[in-house]
Amino acid sequence: MKPDATTPLVIATMLREEGITGVHTHVKQFRRYLEEEGTAATLVTPFSWRRSFTYPVFGIRRVLERCSRAAGVMWYRHWHEVFLRNALRRQLAGLGDCVIYAQGPPDARAALRARRGPHQRVVLAVHFRTSQADEWADKNEIARDGLVFRAIRKVEREVLPRVDRLVYVSKWGQEAVASWLPEAAAVPSTVIGNFVAPARGAGRENLGDLVTVGNFDLVKNHRFMLRVLAEARRAGHDLTLDIFGDGPCRKDLLQLTGSLGLTGQVRFRGFRPDVRDFLPGYRAYVHASYSESLPLAIIEAMAAGLPVVTADVGGIRELCDDGVEARFWSLDDPARAAATLIELLADEPVRLKAARAASERFRRDFDASVVGPRLRSFLLETPSNRAG
């Protein structure tokens, strides 16, 4: 079955074009793959429509957050969707048959309201863990099961059954959505994991022992990694850790680093768009998030040839296997986790074997040249060509 390569593809997202989230990476990597394959794709964001108006309108969120974080979340979601819908309406007016690849439920609702008919098909990427409501609650931005939480889930109940197709990035994510929204099972869907292009060049050498990449949010659990380093030091191993990213927990993490006496071992590197160039310079990648679907950060680490130390949560088992590419550590016991980490790093032949396995797994399962064609085909297949 071949896709119709002449069908215009529009990627719709409420996010800015540049950013540090996994969705940003997914969009960037997919656009790069499409460009290399000669497939045109147009990116539409809220900033594609009356950009000068976005600053005062979106900026009100910061004022609202001082009184209510939940109100700030609702303002953000509402007005970003409004601007995205208007931008899509202008973009789609000049198109006939096309596919709108939406990166979230509000993005998909904007596309459904903006499209000129069913010939402009809407495909939703399910990046979120269970529900976007759960993700906002994990950040302590809204109350779990509160008014805003229920409102977000209401949007998802409305949107997911109405889109033309669904793309889940993990089987775990597919099952998590079905656990509370069984109506989604009636929508034609597939599971296509995240992917990235192979690493460029050899990178920098001997940057340190450990590296991690991710927003400084509570769910990413950076505090745990710092406590693991403290336990490793008590066991006689002064391991270094470079942390790439930024976010609301930065101040707290800096304070904890100091209180644990790790200032000389931990470096906060900030957000770096070229972070992948640094990854090969480390001995292992560490990840401590307690909720994930299919983290691109781990895929990027495997592309760089790094063994991974992570918890067995969400869809991570679909990325790597304990004892092969990865070592799974317990998030309940920093001392036990430190022992897991030390065991891997203390035996260089074992570490190198895991590193080679990570590279091989990446090339087989997560290379853009392998996965990109699957996503492109699924998006651009015409309804008459559907397998069902």
N, C-alpha and C positions, 0 to 999 in steps of 0.2 A: 504494500500500500504506500503510495507516494503522496506527500503533502502538495498542496497547491502553492508553489513558491511565489505566485503573482499576487496572492492575497495580502493586502496591507496588514501589518502588525503594529498595534498601538500598545505600549506598556504604560499602565496607569498606576500611579502611586501617590499617596498623600505626603510622602516624605520629600525632603529636598533632594536635588540630584546628587549631592555629595554628602556623605555621612559615614558613621562608624558601625551601623547596625548590620546584622546578617542579611536583612532585606536589601540594604544598599549594595552589599557584596554580591548577592544573587543577581540583582538587576545589572550591575556593572559587568559581571562575568558573562551573563547571557547576551548582553548587547555586544560585548567584545567577540563572542563566538559568532553571532549573527553577522557582524560586520566582516569577519574573516571568511564567512561562507557566502557573502554577497547578498544577504537577505536584509532588506531595509526594515528598520523598526524606529518608530517615533516615540520618544519619552514625553509623557504629559504629567505635570505635577500641578499643585495649586498655584505655583509661582509662574505657570505658563499663561495665566490670565490676570491682567491688571496688576502686575507685580508691585507697582508703587503703593497700591491699596493694602497689600498683604502686611506691611510692616505695622501700621497703626491697628489694623483689625486683629492680627495674630498677637500683637504685643499686649493687648488687654488681658490675655491669659496670665501674664506675670502679675498683674494687679490682683486678679481674682484669686490666684494661688495663695496670696497672703492671708486671705480669709478662709478659703476652702480649696484644698487640692482637687477634690472631686469636681467642683465647679470649673476649675481650670481644665480638667480633662474633658469635660463636656464641651466647653468653649472651643478647645483645640479640635476635637473631632467634628463638631458641627461646622465651623467655618472653613476648615481645611477641605471638608467634603463639598461645601458650597462652591468654593473657588475651583476645586478639581472638576466638579460637574460642569461649571461654565466653560472651563478650558476644554473639556472633552466635547461639549456641545459644539463649540466652534471648530474643533478638529474633525469631528465626525460628520459635520455638515457637508464637507467636500469629498467624502468617501462613499463608496457603495459598499459591497461586501467587504468585511474586514473582521479582524479578531482583536478584542481588547483584553489584554492580559493584566488583570487587576491583582494588586499585591496585598489586599486585605478586604474585609467585608465592607467597610464604608467606601472604599475605592470602587468595589464592585457595584454597590448601590448607586454611586455617582454615575458609573458607566451604564447601568440599566436605565436610569432616568434620562441620560443624555443621548442614548443611541436612537437611531431613526427607525429601527425595526429589527425583527429577529435575524435579518441577514447580517447584522452587525453583532457577532457572537461575543459573549462575555465569558471568559474563563478565569476562575478565581484560584490563586495560589494560596494554599493553606500553610502559611509559615508559623502560625501561632500555636501555642501549647494549649490544647483543649478549647480555650476561648480567649479572645482578647481581654475579656473581663478579668480572667484569672491572671493575665500578665500585668494588668494595671494594679490588681490587688497585691500581687507579689512585690510590687515596687512601693507598696503602702501609699499609693496615690488615691485609691478608693477603698471603701469598706467591702469586704467579701460579703456577698448576698445583700448588699445595700441597694439603694435606689439606682445609682449610676451603674452598678454591676448588673442589675437586672435589665436596665435600659440597653446596655451593650449587647447582652445576650438576646434581647428582643430583636435587635438589628440583625444579628446572625441567624436567628430563626426565620426572619423575613427573607434574607438575601440568599443564603446557601441553597435552599431548594429551588430558587428561581434562575440561577446562573445556568449557562449551557453546559459547562464542564467544570470539574474540580481537579486540581493538581495538588496532591499531598506530597510533602517532602520526606515523609517517613511513614512506615506502616503503623508505628506507634501513634503518630499524629492522627492518622485515619481512624484508628480505634478509639482514641481519646475524644474525637468529635462525635463519633457514633454513640459513645456512652451517654451523651446527654441530648444529642440531636439526631435521632435515628432517621429522620426524613432526608438527611443528606445522602443516605445510601442509595436513594432512587436516582441521583444525578450521575450521569456518566463520569467516571473518574479514573485516575491512575495514580500510582505512587512512583515519583521520579525524584531521586535524591538530589541534594545540592551538589554543585560541582565548581571547580576552578580550573584555570589553565595551569599547566606545569610551571614549577618555579623557574625563574629566570636566572641563569648563571649559578655560580657556586656560593654567592653571598659572602658575608664577612666571617672571619674565623675567630674562634676563641672569645666570644662575647660573654660567656658565663655558663653556668650550669643549667638553669631553668628559665623558661619564658612562659608567659601567659598573655592572652589578648582578650579584651572584652570591656564593655561598659562597666563603670563602677556603680552597679546597682546591687541591691541586697541579694537578689536571686543568684548573682554570679559568685557570691560567697568567697570573695577575696580574703576575708578575715581568716577563714579556715586555712588557707595556704600559708598565711603568715604564722599561724600557730604551729603548723607542720614544720616550718623552718626552725622555729624555736625548739621544738622537740628534737629535730635532727641535730641541732647544735648541742643540746644536752647529751646526745649520744656520741658526740665527738666529730660531727660532720658539719662544717660551716659552709653550707651551700648558698650560692647566689641565686637571686630571682629578679628578672626584669619584667616589669608589668607595663604593657602597652594599653592605653585606653584613658578614658576620663569619665566623669560623671558625678552624681550627687554625693557619693560616699567617699570621695577623695580625701577630704579633711579627716574623717574618722580613720581611714586607713593609714594616713601619715602619722596620726597620733598613736595608733596601735603599733605601728612599726617602731616608733621611738620607745614606747613603753616596754616592748619585748626585747629591746636592745638589738634590733636588726638593722639599724640605720646603715651600717657598713656593708650589709649583705643584699639589701633590696633597693632597686632603682625604679622610680616612677618615670617612665619614658614618654607619657602623654600619648595623644592620638597621632599616629603616623600613617599617612596614606600609602607609604612604601614599606609597611611593616613586614611584608613577605620577604623583602630583600634581607632582612635581619635574621629571620628564623633559622637558616642553616648554621648560624654561628653558635647555637646552643646545643646542649647534650640531650635535653628532653623537654617536652611540652607538658605543662600541668594545667588541669582544668578541675574546678571545684563546684560548678553550678549544680544546684539541686533540682533544677527543672529545665529540660531541653527537649527540642524536637529532633533536629539534626544539625548540630552546630557547625557552621562553616569554619570557625576558628580551628577546630580539630582537623578538618579536611585540609586546610592550608598548612597545618603543621605536618601532616602526613605527606603532603606534596613536597615539603622541604626535607623529607627524610628523617623526621624526628619520631622517636617512640613517644607514646602518650601515656600519661598517668591521669586517670579520671575516675569519677564515680559511675557506677552502672545505673544511670537514670534515663528516663524517657527513651529516645531513639538512639542513644549512644551505642548500644549493642549492635545496631545496624551499620555502624561505622567501623568498629574494631572489636577484636576478641581478646579477652583476658588471657595473658600468657603468650600471645602472638605479637600483634602490633602494639598492644597496650598492657598496662597493669591497672586493675581496678582497685581503688582504695576506698576505705570506709569513711564517710563524712561524719561519723559519730565519735571517732577516736583519733585525734591528731597524732598521738604517739604511735599507734598501730599504722596509720597512714605514712608517717615518717619512716617506719621500718620497711614498708613496701617500696618507698622511693629510694631509700639507701640501698636496698638489695639490688635494684635495677642498676643504679649508677656505680656501684662498687665492683661490678663484674663487667668489664669492657666488652669481652666477646658476646656476652648475653645482651648488652645494650645495643651493640652493632647488629646483632641478629634481629632484634625487635625493630631497629631503624630500617633495615632492608625490607622487612615484612611490611612496614608502614608504607614505604615507597611502592612496593609491588601492589599492595591493596589499593593505593591511590590510583595507580595507572590502570588497574583493572576495573575499578568501580566508580571513581569520582573525577576522572580526567574529563575536561570539557569536550574533548574530541570524541569521547565515548558516550557521555550522557547528554550533551547538547543536542545531537541529532534526534534523540528520543523526545526531548521536550519540544523541539521545533516541529517535529512530525505530529505530535499530539495536538499542538495548538492549531496547526494549519490544515489538518485533515478536514475535508468538507463533510457535512452531515451524512451525505450519501455513502461516504467511505468509512463510516464508523463501524467498528467491530461489535459495538453494542455494550 
